[in-house]
Structures are given as C-alpha cells and as structure tokens.
Amino acid sequence: MTDLAHIRADFPILRQEMNGYPLVYLDSAATSQKPTAVLDAITDFYETANANVHRGAYALSEIATDRYEEARTRVAGFINADRREVAFNRGTTSAINQVAYGWGLYNLKPGDRVLLTLMEHHANIVPWQLVSRHTGAELVYVPHTESYELDLEAYHSLLDERVKVVGITAMSNVLGTINPVRQLADAAHAAGALVVVDAAQAVPHMAVDVKQMDADFLAFSGHKMLGPTGIGVLYGKRELLEAMEPAEGGGEMISDVQLDSSTWAEVPHKFEAGTPPIAEAVGLGAAISYLEKIGMDAVRSHEVDITSYALERLGEIENLTIYGPADMTNRGGAVSFTLADIHPHDLSTILDQRGIAIRAGHHCARPLARSLNVPATARASFYIYNVRADVDALIDGLHEAREIFGVA
Ligand SMILES: Cc1ncc(COP(=O)(O)O)c(C=O)c1O
C-alpha cells in the first residue's frame, strides 16, 4: 500500500466545505482535481510566456512555442512515444473523432466492420456511427461476461476479415474493468485490423506504454489526470499518422494552400488546426511532472488500496449491487453500484447534502447500461487524493439513504 495522504494539501479545492461538510470528492472518473503545481504552471505561462505558437518571429512567441513543445515531449515520454506521434487536441472525444474522420472515412467501405466493446464510452461509439453513415461500414459489439470482463471468446469469434478497426477502452469508466489491450491488439493485428484505444481512464491511473500495448491509436484527456480541461492527446504510430487525413483544416496545419487544394504540415502539426490549447498543454505537462514525481506504480497501488477498501465496505451494505469486477487485478477505481430500488439520482442528492460528490446516471455509456439492465447507476471514483475517510463518509451517507428510503 502507498500512503498518499500527504498530497491532499497540494489540492486547494479539497480544503473547501460543501453544504457545510468537508468536500468529499468521489467523481474523478468524470474529471480530476488540480494540484497547485498545475494551477501555478498555467498562471506562470500567462504571466511570463503568453503568445501564439509557431507563428511569431519574436522572442516571446519562441518562448511560448518552446513551452508548448516541451509539454509534447513530456507527454511522449509519459506514454513511451516519439514526440512526433503526439498530437494535441481538446480531449479523448476529439482524438477519437480525428481517427474516425481522418482514417475511418477514407478507409472503411460497405461490408467492413468496426468492432467495439459494449463497455465503450459514447466517445468511442458515436464518431464511428457518424462515419458509418458515409462509409456503409457496420458496427459490431463485443459483450461482457457476467463478471463484467470482456467476453474474450466472443471477441475472437467476431474478429474476422471484415473487421478493419477495433475500438477498445483500456479501462471502463463504469465497470472499472481493465481490458487486456495487448492481447486484444495482437489478435486484431493478426486479423488485419487497426486498434484504437480509449485510454481516458487508463493513462491517469496506471503506467501506460503505447509500445507495450501495441496500440495503433490511443486517446486520452488532460483533465482526468490533474491537468486542465480543453487539452487532450491523440497518439498514433508515426506511419499511420503520416498516412491519415486531418479531420479539421485551417491555420497552422498546412504546408501550402493553393486556391483549390492544400498540402499538410508535418506530423503531428497537421492534426493541430488553429491556435492550439497552449496554456492547457503547459498545464498538462505540469500534471505529468507531478504524477511522475509520485510514480505511476505508486498511483496504481494507492488506487488498489482505496478501491479494495471501498469494495469491502460497500459489500457490507445489504441490497447493494456492484457492477464491476470484484478483483483488483483487473479493475480500476471507478465503482458503480445501485442500492435497493433507490434511484441513483436520489442517492447522489442525499450524499451531496453531506458534501459528498458522486456521479449518477448512465455515465455516457448507454449501450452498457442497457446491457446491465439498469437505467442508471451511482458511481464513486477514486484518485490519488482520496483517503479511507472519504470511503467511510460515503458508507455513512449510504446508510442514511437507506434510513430515509426505509430500505430494510
Ligand atoms: C472511458 C472514457 N472515454 C472517453 C471519455 C471522454 O473524455 P472527454 O470528455 O475528456 O473527451 C471519458 C470521459 O468521461 C471516458 O471516461
């Protein structure tokens, strides 16, 4: 176990009270809180280095460009990629849209299949649906097992020559399930398909190595890993990025513009149309430095500790159903549950009155909710700043909800 209790002091928001109680923040799967180091890096950028990047032939613009490009180098190091394989964008959603519209639109055709899992977030479903309208490709889904793992048998049987791209979440934002991406990627590659990994939940919570995963494309968001909103990353293997079309056009992404056609800038710049999120990239760089100082193994081991404690304590509550693997070897810190027939929104409201922030709803994964046969679940999700006392507060709040609703 790694005790990270001392780092709470780095997160100013956690000193706040909410509804008269100390804030207990259990919604990090939606977005994480930000340490002072990140907030300071963003302020410092605006106070000392703010200018547009890659444009001005003056010192301040060069300083801004250097800071932006340093952030790219830091991101690349964090996931073991080459810096030219890292394109900045708005987040996981825009990264996957880039692949769907830049690769899918040009390479899929009627008869082809996009193989997704039923655990996908809408961000790894809807872009493929939109592109399928143009290409005629069909979407096919791999179900999960009763123990909330990916049904590997179904995966292998669905993986035939029609499948041109496989979209997998590395860690489910609802079930917490960690999927065996390398194993899935090996099979996909053997079948001739590309692999797009939604790593929105994985990169913040565990060491991710794109080479070890053998991901063709991988997407994640800065705001879920202590960074600011508005910045995300698309990793792609260099040769694939070079062959892929940009999904957005405009300034900065071109090599030349003629009246009726253009040529593109070198990768990754051809995927960064317009003024990029510069201060946000700098903030993400600072978030990565902060995580690296702690060490991703320590981040994971803290998550294992706090989540096992939460699973154990939730297990003490009668009529509480957890949707996700019981074993920490293949799950992360998102814990979805229902309590008797209390609506998750009511649970969330009762907990909120005690300063406890959890999520209630379908968590942007409606196909999964349908497959679980629940319209909504409550979800508590943990990160490095959570302590066992946060779990205890959650449990007390759930007991209160039982009393209020007269659950036996
Ligand atoms: C697994 C997963 N994929 C994609 C996303 C979308 O991320 P963003 O809204 O930052 O684009 C999320 C966010 O909740 C997520 O949890």
The ligand as an SDF file (V2000), in Angstrom:
LIG
                    3D

 16 16  0  0  0  0  0  0  0  0999 V2000
  -13.5600    5.9770  -20.9500 C   0  0  0  0  0  0  0  0  0  0  0  0
  -13.8200    7.3930  -21.4140 C   0  0  0  0  0  0  0  0  0  0  0  0
  -13.6870    7.6940  -22.7100 N   0  0  0  0  0  0  0  0  0  0  0  0
  -13.8850    8.9310  -23.1670 C   0  0  0  0  0  0  0  0  0  0  0  0
  -14.2390    9.9570  -22.3280 C   0  0  0  0  0  0  0  0  0  0  0  0
  -14.4580   11.3180  -22.9020 C   0  0  0  0  0  0  0  0  0  0  0  0
  -13.4810   12.1970  -22.4410 O   0  0  0  0  0  0  0  0  0  0  0  0
  -13.5810   13.7550  -22.7910 P   0  0  0  0  0  0  0  0  0  0  0  0
  -14.9430   14.1860  -22.3540 O   0  0  0  0  0  0  0  0  0  0  0  0
  -12.4870   14.3610  -21.9770 O   0  0  0  0  0  0  0  0  0  0  0  0
  -13.3730   13.8980  -24.2570 O   0  0  0  0  0  0  0  0  0  0  0  0
  -14.4130    9.6980  -20.9780 C   0  0  0  0  0  0  0  0  0  0  0  0
  -14.8580   10.7580  -20.0510 C   0  0  0  0  0  0  0  0  0  0  0  0
  -15.6810   10.5750  -19.1950 O   0  0  0  0  0  0  0  0  0  0  0  0
  -14.1910    8.3720  -20.5060 C   0  0  0  0  0  0  0  0  0  0  0  0
  -14.3360    8.0720  -19.2070 O   0  0  0  0  0  0  0  0  0  0  0  0
  1  2  1  0
  2  3  1  0
  2 15  2  0
  3  4  2  0
  4  5  1  0
  5  6  1  0
  5 12  2  0
  6  7  1  0
  7  8  1  0
  8  9  2  0
  8 10  1  0
  8 11  1  0
 12 13  1  0
 12 15  1  0
 13 14  2  0
 15 16  1  0
M  END
$$$$
